[in-house]
Amino acid sequence: MQLNRRNFTGGLTALAFSGFAQHSSLARTGAAMSHKGYGPLLSDPNGLLDLPEGFSYRVISEFRGAMSDGNRVPDRADGMGCFAMPDGKMALVRNHELKASHFDDGPFGNVPSTVITYDHSQDGKPLVGGTTTLLLDGKTLAIEREHLSLVGTIRNCAGGNTPWGSWLSCEEDVTRAGDGVKRDHGWVFEVPAAHEGLVDPVPLKAMGRFNHEAAAVDPATGIVYLTEDKNDSLFYRFIPNVPGKLVEGGKLQAMAFADEALDNDSRNWDNITYKPGSWQFVRWVDVTEVESPKDDLRNRGASDGAVKFARGEGIIYGDGEFYFCCTSGGAAKEGQIMRYRPSRFEGQEGESSAPGLLQLFMESTDRRQYSYGDNITIAPNGHLIVCEDQYSATVDNHLRGITPRGEAYALARIRVQTEPAGACFSPDGRTMFVNLYSPTKTLAISGPWGKTI
């Protein structure tokens, strides 16, 4: 099956995100602009989530709720993907960003005698990071099954859907064997959405060992694009030996500017070297020793000219291009959104004659407009929706909409002291699912998503 915007939203497209080069106001102003969005946010009497008029939410799953397999819903819900299933049903695969020390926040009431787990702590307990899967009725959103689907991993932060119906769950952790655990961490794991129990936890080691954040697949090529959550992170692509079969291995590369004379720092922290709205041709440098016991992939890649990004986080595939968040990028360190348009010869001979293009699509200058973007998705009307991840003395995170002109607006305000995460849409585009990180709550939000504003 080919994955494109139609697979995400049941026939809805992201055509509003075509032609940003012609329409982006950022190229003229160099600043994140404000937009009225769907109108003012209305105060939620339940003190959970403020939304515009015409929108509503319901909580469909929450921390320590009973699951179908006898386990309980774990805490720290992060990245999430939605998948169309037979008979009009849908599946949500949800990450849980749990450390080795978070056993009490995990799925088990007691230490299980047997469990299919990737790793254990030194005291013999299974690590509780991983994923849960929810099977929902497509019309009523009633949960028909909820179960643990991956366990034994650490800090499963974000990830991404594949065209073949699986979720790539990414570890944002590089703990080594012997440091309180028995195996190395820092991998990507694949979780088929249709699987009804715990998957065999196979680390996809050819995709590199680093602080993984998110992943997105180009349906035309099967190439996987990967972000890294570090202050000096790189942007990677994984060219599989066999498209659709990531376990068969492949080649890992990091993005560099085609013009080697350019400064390879896109963060704009000390000097504004990369202007909002600007485009640059890119090339890709090979990354070797990808299992990286020293956690130095980004350092070695940068020494070969790879571009440095400020905490690469959420990534989403749109209409033939990708958007990814750099959480603390920009002169104000409030965040950037990058846009990558692959070459028509992506990953093939001839790519250098028609290279891919990278654009700094948005750079925030004011936290009131946009602050610390993390997970990202595309709404049925073609707007980006970004989950803010700002932890200040008083947490005030929002779901931010971003128009094709780069204008930011408040779509929702989180009223509790946590972050929104894992925003994704149902196959028919009628419902957006989002997690409240801790204590875990998974919400279903309905509203006029197809409206053009």
FIROTI-320678 format. One record per residue (C-alpha): residue number from 1; x, y, z. Coordinates in steps of 0.2 Angstrom, whole numbers, plus 5000, padded with zeros to 4 digits. Each point is the difference from the previous one (the first is absolute). Layout:
N
NUM;X;Y;Z
...
! end
This chain:
453
1;5000;5000;5000
2;5006;5017;4996
3;4999;5013;5014
4;4996;5018;4995
5;4989;5013;5007
6;4984;4991;4995
7;5005;4985;5011
8;5001;5012;5015
9;4984;5009;4998
10;4988;4989;4989
11;5001;5010;4984
12;5004;5017;5007
13;5016;5007;4994
14;5014;5012;5005
15;4999;5010;4984
16;5000;5016;5010
17;5018;4997;5003
18;5005;5000;4982
19;5009;5015;4994
20;5007;5008;5016
21;5014;5007;4991
22;4988;5012;4991
23;4988;5003;5014
24;5011;5001;5016
25;5000;5017;5009
26;5014;4994;5010
27;5012;5003;4985
28;4995;5018;5001
29;4998;5003;5019
30;5012;4988;5007
31;4988;4998;5015
32;4986;4988;5006
33;4983;5009;4997
34;4984;4999;5009
35;4984;4994;4993
36;4982;5000;5008
37;4998;4981;4997
38;4983;4993;5004
39;4997;5014;5012
40;5003;5003;5018
41;5002;4986;5012
42;4986;4996;5012
43;5003;4996;5018
44;4998;4982;5004
45;4989;4998;5015
46;5009;4983;5004
47;5017;5010;5000
48;5008;4988;4988
49;5000;5007;4982
50;4994;5016;4993
51;4994;4999;4982
52;4991;5012;4987
53;4982;5000;4998
54;4993;4985;4991
55;5014;4989;5006
56;4998;4987;5014
57;5010;4986;5008
58;4998;4984;5010
59;5012;4990;5010
60;5001;4982;4993
61;5015;4993;5010
62;5009;5005;5016
63;5015;4996;5011
64;4997;4983;5010
65;4984;4996;4991
66;4997;4981;4998
67;5006;4993;4983
68;4993;4985;4991
69;5016;4990;5004
70;4998;5002;5018
71;5014;5014;5001
72;4997;5018;5004
73;5002;5016;4989
74;5018;5006;5003
75;5005;5018;5003
76;5009;5013;4989
77;4991;4997;4984
78;5009;5008;4986
79;5001;4997;4981
80;4985;4991;4992
81;4994;4994;4983
82;4983;4996;4993
83;4996;4986;4988
84;4985;4995;4989
85;4995;4982;5004
86;4988;4988;4993
87;4981;5002;5002
88;5001;5019;5003
89;5010;4998;5016
90;5016;5010;5004
91;5015;4997;5010
92;5011;5012;5011
93;5018;4995;5004
94;5005;5010;5015
95;5018;5003;5006
96;5004;5001;5019
97;5016;5009;5004
98;5005;4990;5016
99;5017;4998;5007
100;5007;4985;5009
101;4996;5008;5016
102;4981;5002;4996
103;4994;4983;5004
104;4986;5006;5011
105;4994;5011;4986
106;5000;4985;4988
107;4987;4987;4994
108;5003;4987;5013
109;4992;4999;5017
110;5013;4987;5006
111;5016;4994;4992
112;4993;4988;4986
113;5007;4982;5000
114;5002;5000;4981
115;4999;5014;4988
116;5007;5003;4982
117;5012;5014;5005
118;5015;5007;4991
119;5009;5004;5016
120;5000;4999;5019
121;5007;5010;5014
122;5015;4993;5010
123;4987;4995;5014
124;4991;4989;4987
125;4985;5011;4997
126;4995;5002;4982
127;5002;5018;4994
128;4983;5009;4998
129;5003;5011;4985
130;4991;4995;4984
131;4983;5002;4992
132;4982;4996;5002
133;4988;4997;4986
134;4981;5005;5000
135;4988;4993;4988
136;4985;5011;4998
137;4983;5000;4992
138;5002;5012;4985
139;4983;5008;5003
140;4997;5000;5019
141;5019;5001;5005
142;4996;4986;5013
143;5015;4990;5005
144;4998;4982;4995
145;5018;4995;5006
146;5014;5008;5009
147;5016;4991;5003
148;5019;5001;5002
149;5009;4998;4984
150;5018;5004;5003
151;5009;4999;5016
152;5018;5000;5007
153;5006;5016;4992
154;5005;5017;5007
155;4992;5017;4997
156;4990;4996;4984
157;4997;5018;4995
158;4993;5002;4983
159;5001;4990;4984
160;4990;4999;4984
161;4987;4990;4989
162;5007;4989;4986
163;4990;4997;4984
164;4999;4981;5004
165;4990;5003;5016
166;5012;5001;5014
167;5007;5012;5012
168;5018;5004;5002
169;5003;5003;5019
170;5016;5009;5004
171;5010;5000;5015
172;5006;5017;5006
173;5014;4992;5011
174;5017;4993;4998
175;5002;4991;5016
176;5014;4986;4999
177;4999;4983;5006
178;5007;4999;5018
179;4993;5017;5004
180;4985;4993;5010
181;4994;4990;4985
182;5006;4985;4991
183;5000;5005;4981
184;5005;5016;4990
185;4986;5012;4996
186;4997;5014;4987
187;4991;4990;4987
188;4984;5000;4989
189;4988;4986;5002
190;4986;4996;4988
191;4982;4996;5007
192;4987;4994;4987
193;4983;5009;5004
194;4990;4984;4997
195;5011;4989;5012
196;4989;4995;5015
197;5013;4996;5013
198;5018;5005;5004
199;5011;5001;4985
200;5017;4992;4999
201;5011;5015;5005
202;5013;5000;4986
203;5011;5015;5000
204;5003;5007;4982
205;5018;5003;5003
206;5005;5005;4983
207;4989;5016;5003
208;5013;5006;5012
209;5002;5002;5019
210;4997;5017;5006
211;4987;5011;5009
212;4986;4996;4988
213;4985;5011;4999
214;4989;4997;4985
215;4999;4991;4983
216;4990;5003;4984
217;5000;4989;4984
218;5000;5006;4982
219;4987;4989;4992
220;5007;5002;4983
221;5017;4993;5005
222;4999;4992;5017
223;5013;5011;5007
224;4999;5004;5018
225;5004;5017;5007
226;5005;5001;5018
227;5002;5015;5013
228;5011;5000;5015
229;4997;5010;5016
230;5016;5008;5004
231;5006;5018;5000
232;5012;4995;4986
233;4989;4987;4992
234;5001;4995;4982
235;4986;4995;4987
236;5002;4983;4994
237;4993;4989;4986
238;5000;4981;4999
239;5000;4992;4983
240;4994;4982;5003
241;5007;4985;4990
242;4983;4994;4998
243;4986;5014;5000
244;4987;4995;5013
245;5012;4988;5009
246;5010;5010;5012
247;5007;4985;5009
248;5009;4996;4984
249;5012;5014;5003
250;5005;5015;4990
251;5011;5016;4999
252;4999;5014;5012
253;5005;5018;4995
254;4999;5017;5007
255;4995;5016;4991
256;5013;5013;4995
257;4999;5016;4989
258;5005;4997;4982
259;5010;5016;5001
260;5014;4995;5011
261;5005;5018;5003
262;4984;5003;5010
263;5000;5000;5018
264;4993;4983;5005
265;4991;5007;5016
266;4981;5003;4997
267;4996;5005;5018
268;5003;5019;4998
269;5005;5001;5018
270;5015;5011;4999
271;4998;5007;4982
272;4986;5000;4988
273;5007;4990;4987
274;4985;4991;4993
275;4985;5012;4997
276;4982;4995;5002
277;4993;4996;4983
278;5017;4996;4992
279;5003;4984;4991
280;5016;4990;4998
281;5005;4986;4989
282;5006;4985;5010
283;5011;4985;4999
284;5001;4984;5011
285;5016;4994;5009
286;5002;4982;5005
287;5000;4996;5018
288;5011;4985;5005
289;5001;4989;5016
290;4981;5003;5002
291;4999;4990;5016
292;5010;5014;5008
293;5006;4994;5017
294;5007;5017;5004
295;4984;5009;4995
296;5009;5011;4988
297;4991;4998;4983
298;4995;5018;5000
299;5018;5006;5004
300;5008;4989;4986
301;4986;5006;4988
302;5003;5018;5004
303;5018;4998;4997
304;4996;4994;4983
305;4989;5015;4996
306;4983;4995;5006
307;4988;5014;5006
308;4997;5003;5018
309;4983;5002;5006
310;4993;5006;5017
311;4991;4985;5007
312;4992;4991;4986
313;4983;4993;5005
314;4983;4997;4992
315;5000;4996;4981
316;4985;4998;4988
317;4999;4995;4982
318;4989;5012;4990
319;4996;5001;4981
320;5017;4994;4994
321;5010;5009;5013
322;5004;5000;5019
323;4999;5012;5014
324;5010;4998;5016
325;5001;5010;5016
326;5016;5006;5008
327;4994;5004;5017
328;5013;5013;5006
329;5005;5007;4984
330;5001;5018;4995
331;5007;5016;5007
332;4987;5000;5013
333;5002;4982;5003
334;4981;4997;4999
335;5000;4988;4986
336;5002;4998;4981
337;4990;4989;4987
338;5011;4993;4986
339;4993;4994;4983
340;5008;4987;4990
341;4996;4997;4982
342;5009;4984;4993
343;5008;4998;4984
344;4991;4992;4986
345;5015;4988;5000
346;5000;4999;5019
347;5013;4987;5006
348;5004;4995;4982
349;5013;5003;4987
350;4998;5017;4993
351;4994;5008;5016
352;5014;5013;4999
353;4994;5007;4984
354;4983;5004;5008
355;5003;5000;5018
356;4987;5002;5014
357;4996;5016;5008
358;4999;5006;5018
359;4990;5015;5005
360;4999;5009;5017
361;4982;5001;4999
362;4996;5009;5017
363;5010;5007;5014
364;4991;5007;5015
365;5005;5016;5008
366;4987;5000;5014
367;4995;4986;5011
368;4982;5007;5000
369;4999;4996;4982
370;5009;4983;5000
371;5012;4992;5013
372;5010;4984;5000
373;4991;4990;4986
374;5001;4981;5003
375;4988;4987;4992
376;4992;5006;4983
377;4986;4995;4989
378;4990;5006;4985
379;4982;5005;5002
380;4987;4996;4986
381;5000;5018;4995
382;5018;4999;4997
383;5006;5010;5015
384;5014;4993;5011
385;4996;4996;5018
386;5014;5001;5012
387;5001;4994;5018
388;5009;5012;5011
389;5012;4994;5013
390;5005;5014;5010
391;5004;4997;5019
392;5002;5017;5009
393;4996;5004;5018
394;4981;5000;4995
395;4997;4988;4985
396;4989;5008;4987
397;5000;4988;4985
398;4989;5001;4985
399;4996;4991;4984
400;5005;5013;4987
401;4994;5001;4982
402;5011;5005;4986
403;4993;5007;4984
404;5009;4997;4983
405;5005;5019;5002
406;5009;4995;5016
407;4988;5009;5011
408;4998;4992;5017
409;4984;5000;5010
410;4994;4991;5016
411;4989;4985;4997
412;4999;4994;5018
413;5007;5004;5017
414;5005;4987;5012
415;4993;5005;5017
416;5010;4987;5010
417;5019;5001;5003
418;5006;4988;4987
419;5003;4999;4981
420;4989;4995;4985
421;5007;4986;4990
422;4997;4987;4986
423;4987;5011;4990
424;4994;4989;4985
425;4984;4999;4990
426;4987;4986;4998
427;5000;4993;4982
428;4984;5010;4996
429;5007;5016;5006
430;4986;5003;5012
431;5009;4997;5017
432;5017;5006;5006
433;5008;4989;5014
434;5012;5008;5012
435;5008;4994;5016
436;5003;5010;5016
437;5017;4994;5005
438;4998;4998;5019
439;4990;4994;5008
440;4995;4991;4983
441;4984;5005;4992
442;4996;4996;4982
443;4987;5012;4993
444;4989;5000;4984
445;4997;5017;4994
446;4986;5004;4987
447;4996;5015;4991
448;4999;5009;4983
449;5018;4993;4995
450;4997;5002;4981
451;4995;5019;5001
452;5012;5011;4991
453;5005;5015;5011
! end
